[in-house]
């Protein structure tokens, strides 16, 4: 859950991430509702005192209107408390129904209290008027202390109640009315300022908590990533020790068959060469992956033809294809590319070598096709193909397909392809072949298309 630092609206939770703000509002409203029974009891007691004191003094119609309004508010509050205890609402219910209802109720209470000024003050003697002034100030302070960001209507209460008191003072002109009329707005402004400072502290605390939550999630992600890297490296070490042992052991066996001065040692020497070649290929793939991870590879872009890349691939993979009984075909040699021919050839070599080792087929076709804003190189084999869902996974480090051949490997060849293609501002992927086998592709920006990446 994200957060943003307080900006110009420092007194409001609106500076927070919307989802986090909704959670804070729901939690505050829930906490306020649970603890509001004390305020309900105090307000009921105050209402009872005023009703008992002014029942025979105040103007009957105005007094009845005040009593009905305040009774409706207190009754609705009590029903809400009971409903909350019996069946606690969800966060969505609090945000969509309870908070608007609470604000409407507080607005009704403030209107009734502001109207009571004109009901009680004319009917009170000087001592009772002083007590009423204290009660009205107490009413505002209770709202100031108890209301949350979700339900507070303190601004409305200050304007209605203090405006009503100031208006009555200016109309009736009791003793010291001018000083009181000046003091009441100052009292309201002070309350609002203190309220703002308190809400600012709440916002900063909520922001700090959001930052802490975000940091904790980021730490958890980082730890999970480190754990995956550790497991991958453990797997890599296990695979390296296993896969390197096989060709080296085979090389040792072939070497044992070589006798000084012996005759017809072609088979043993050929087997020795192949075993050492496999070991070298494994070490090369490991070193290439480490270079890519370390950022030691930098592309040098130039205008070339696909044929130049294909010639490099044929030079390195042609003998291996012939030895394995594959027919290696190349089409689209005239397609123009803006790339690093050496790095692109290395990526294509890895894909061709992957097909020779693992496809189980007999033919590999390497081709290039120019599009409007990209060029696609295809490496298609006629082998056993990919298992469902492997298209993305096999390009991850230390991952291999379910139909991998007997040659084994570290699972770094296709990961190196992805790294090399990324350096060339391209994308790569795999799809099932048209009839059988697998089709791997490398998609690069067309010459003159800039550094725009093409989606796979």
N, C-alpha and C positions, 0 to 999 in steps of 0.2 A: 504494500500500500504506500503510495508515494505521499510526499508532503511538499509544501512550499514555505519559504520563510515569510514572516509577516511583512506586509508592504504598507501601503498608505492606510489601509483599513485595519489598523492594529487592534482595535477594540472589538473585533468580531471574529468568530470562528470561520467566516467565509474565506479567510486566507488559506485554509487547509484544503487538502485534497477532498473532493466532494464525498467520496465514499467514507473517508475517515471522519469528515464533519458529520455526516448522517449518523455514524456510530456514536460519536460524542454526544450529539443532541439526544439520541434515544437513551443513552446511559444516564445523562443528566436529568432528563424528564422522569425516568424510572426512579432515580434516587430521590428527586424532589417529591414525587408522589408518595413514596414510602414514608418520607419524613414529614409530610405536610399535616399529619394529624394534630401535631402540637399547634400549628398556626390555625387550624380549623377550630380547635377548642378555644384558643385565645380570641379569635374573631367572633365566635358564638357568644363567649362571655361578654365581650364588649358590646355586641348587638343587644344582648339581654339587658345590660345596664342602661343603654340608651333608651330602649323601649320602655323599661320600667320608669326611668327618670322623666321622659318627655311624653309619656302616654297621655297625660291629662293637661299638658302645657302647650304642646305644639299644635299648629293648625291641622285639624283632623284629616282632611283629604290628602294633603302633602305628606303627613306622617304615615298614612296608610299606604300610599304609593311607595315611599321609601322602605317600609317594612316588608311589603310584598316582594320588591326587587331584591332586597338583601336576603330574604328567606328563600327565594328561588335559587339564588347563588349558593347559599350554604347547603340547601337540600341537594342540589346537583353535585356539589363537591363531595358530600357524604356518599351519594350513590356511586360516584366514580371511585372513591376509595374502596367501597365494598366490592364493586365489580373487579377492581384490580387485584384484590386479595383472593377472591374466589377463582378468577381465571386471568392470570397475568397475560397481558397482550404481547404480541410480537413487536419487533422493532418497526416493521412496516405499519402496523396498526397504530403505534405510538406516533409515528411521523405523519400519517395521513389523517388520523381521527382525533387522537388524544391531545396532541399539542394544539391544533386549531381550536378544539373545544375548550382547552384550558385558557387560551388567549381570549376567547369570546367571553368566558365566565369572568375573567379578571377585568375585562373591559366593562361588563355589566356592573361589577362590584365598584369600580372606580366611578362610573356614572352615578350610581346610587349614593356613594360617599360624597361626591362633589355636590350633588343635589341636597344632601342632608345639611349642608352649611346653611342654606336658606330656610330649612325646617327648624333646626335646633338653635342657631345663634340668636335669632330674634326672640325666642322664648326663654333664653337663659339669662341669669343675673351675671354680674361681672366675674364672680368667683367661678361659676360654672362655665363661662366663656373661656376663661383661662385653662380650665381642665379640658374643654373641648379642643383648644389649640394644641395641648399636649397630646391628646388622643389622635388628632389628625397627623401630627408629626410622627407619632408612634406607628400609625398605619403606613406611612411612606417608608419608614425605616424597616418595617417587617417585609415589605415588598422588596426593598433594596437588598436585604440580607438573604431572603428565601428564594427569590425568582432566579431562574437560570437563563442561559442564552436561548433555550428553547421556548420558554413561556413568559419571559419578562416583558412587561408593558410599563416599566417604570416611567418612561418618558411621558406616556399618556396620563399616568396617575399624577405626575408632577404638574403637568399642564392643566388638567381638569381640576384637581383639588386645590392647589395653590392659586390657580387663576380664579376659582370660585371664591376662596377666602379673601383674596385681594379685592375682588369686585365687591364683595359684601362690605369690607372695611371702607372702601371709597364711597359706597352709597350711604351707609349708616353713620359713618364718621364717629365711632366710639373714641374714648380717650386713647391717645397715643396711636391713632390709626395711621398717621403718615409714616412713623417709624416702622410699625408692623407691616405696612404695605410695601416698604422698601426692603425689609428683612426677609419676607417670605420668598420673593424671587431669588434672592441671594442664597437662601437655604436650599431651594430647588436646584439651582445651578451647582452648588457644592455637592449635593447628593449625586447628581448626574456625573460630575467630574470624578468623584471617588468611585462610582460604579464603573466608569470607563477604565480607570487605572486597575481596578480589580479584574475586569474582564481581560485587559491586556495581559495581566499576569497569568490568567487561566489559558489564554491563547498561546502564550509562550511556553507554558508547561505542556499543553497539548501538542504543540509543535515539536518540543523536545522529545516527547514520548513517541510521536510519529517518526522522528528521526531515529530514535533508538530502535523502534520496531523495524524500520527499513534496514538499519545497520545489522540487526540480528538476522534478518532474512538474507541479506547479502552475505553475511558470514556463513550462514548455513549452506548457501549455494556454493560459496568458495570451498568450504570443507568437503561438500559432496563432490565437487570437481577434483579436489586434491585426492580424495579417496578413489575416484575413478582413474585418475592418472596413476596413482600408486598400483591399483589393480592391473591397469594396462601395462605398466612397466614390469610388474611381476610376471604377467603373461608373456611379455616380450622376452624377458630373460629365460623363462622356461622354454619358450619356442626356439629361441636362439641356440640354447644348449642342445636341444633335441635335433633341430634341423641341421645345424652345423656338424653335429656328430655323424649323421648319416653319410654325407659325401666324404668326410674325412676318413671315416672307417672304411668306406668303399675304396678310397684312394690307397689306404694302407694295405688292403687286401690285394689290389692290383699291383701295388709296388712290390709286395711279397712274391708275386709270380715272375717278376722280372729277374732273370738270372744273367749274371755277367757272361757274355759270350754265347748265351742261349740262342736258339733259332725260333723263328716265327713267334715273336713277341708282340706282334701288331695288336692283337686283341687286348693284351694286358696294358700296353701303352695307351691304346685308345680309351679303354675304361678309366685309366688313371687321369687322362686329359679331361674326359667328361666329368669325372667326380670333382676334380679341382675347378673346373668351369662352373659347376653348380655351386660350390662353396664360394667362389669369387662373386657369382651373381647375388648370392645371399648377402655377402658383406657389402657389395655395391649398393643394394637396396637399403640396407641399414644406414650406410653413410649418407646416401642421398636424402633419406628422411631426416637425419640429424641436421644436415645442412639447411634444409627447408625450415625446420623448426627453429634453428638458430638465426634465420634471416641472412644467411651468408650468400644467397643466390640473388643476383640482380639481373633483370632482363635487359637486353640491348636490341631495341626494335629496329627493323629494317624492312624494306619492300622486297619480298621474295615470291617465288612461285612454289606451289605445292610440290612440284617435282623435286625441288631441292631438298625438301624435308623427306620426301619418299626415298630419295637416293641414300640419305643417311640411314633411314630405317632398313632398307634392303641390305646395306653393307653390314649392319650389325646383326639383323635377324634372319637374313636370307639363308646363311649356312645352317642355322638352328632349325629353320623351317624345313629345309631339304632333309636334314638328318632325321627329323621327326616324321617325315612323310607328308608334310603339308604342302599345298600349292598356295603360294603367296602372290596375290594379284593387286595391282595398284591402278586406279583410274582417277581422272580429273587432275592430271599433272599441271595443266596450264592455269589453274585457278590462282588468282593473285591474293597474297596475304601481306599484312603488316604485323610482323611478329618477330620473335627471336627464334631463328630457325633451329639453333642448337637445343634450346629448352623444349620447343614444340616437338622436335624429333625425339627427344628423350621421353616425353609423355606418350607419344605414339608407340615408341619401342616398348614401353612398359605394358601398354594395352595389347600389342601383338604378342609379346612374351607371355602375357597372362593367358591369351587364347591358345598358344602353343602348349603351355604346360597343363592347362586345366579344362579346356573345352571338350577334349575327346573327339574333335572332328577331324576333317582332312583338308579344309580350305579356309583361308582367311583373306578377306578383301579389304583393302585400305583405299578410301576414296575421299574426294573433296568436292563440295558443292557450294556455289556462291549464291547467296540470297541478296535481298535488297539492302539490308543493313548488317548482315552477318555472314560469316563463312562457317560451314559445318564440315568437320572431318569425321568420317565414319570408319569404324573398325568392326567388321561383321564376320562372325564365324558360323560354321554349320554344325556345331557340337551339340552337347546336351542342354545348353541354355542355363538360365538362372532359375532358382527356386522362387516361388511367389513372395513378393515383399522384400527381396534382397537388393533392389535397385539402388537405394540410398545407403543402406547399412554397409555394403562392401567397400564404400569409399572412405570409411572411418579407419583410423590407425588400428592395426592388430586385429582387424575383422576379416574373415574369409567366408566365401560362399559355402553353402551346404554341399555343393557338388564339386568341391575342389579336387583337383587331380592328385595322383600319387606323389607328384614332385614336391608337395607341401609348400613351405614358405613362411615368412613372418607376418603376412597380412599387411605389408607396407607398400606394395607396388601400386595399388589403386589409390591409396592415400597420397603417395607421391605424385600421381597424375593430378589429383585434385589440387595439391599445392602448387605444382608447376602451372597448371591452367589458370589458377587464381592470380599468379604473378603476371600472366599475360592478359589480365582483365577479361577472362572468359569463364565459361561454365562447362561442366562435363556431367555425364550421366550414363545410364544404361537403360535399354529397352529390350523386350523380347524380339528375336529375329522375325522376319516376315513369314518364314516357313518353319524354321527350327534354329537352334543356336541362340546367340545373343548378339545384340548390336550396341556397341559403345560409341559415344559421340563426344567430340570436343567442339564447342561453339565459340567463335572468336568474333570481335567486331570487324566489320569489313574495312578495307583500306579507306581512310577518309571519314569513317563514322565516329572518330574520337574515341574516348575512353568509356563509352557507354556499354554497360553489361547487358547481355542478352539473356532473357529468362530461358531456363531449360524447358 
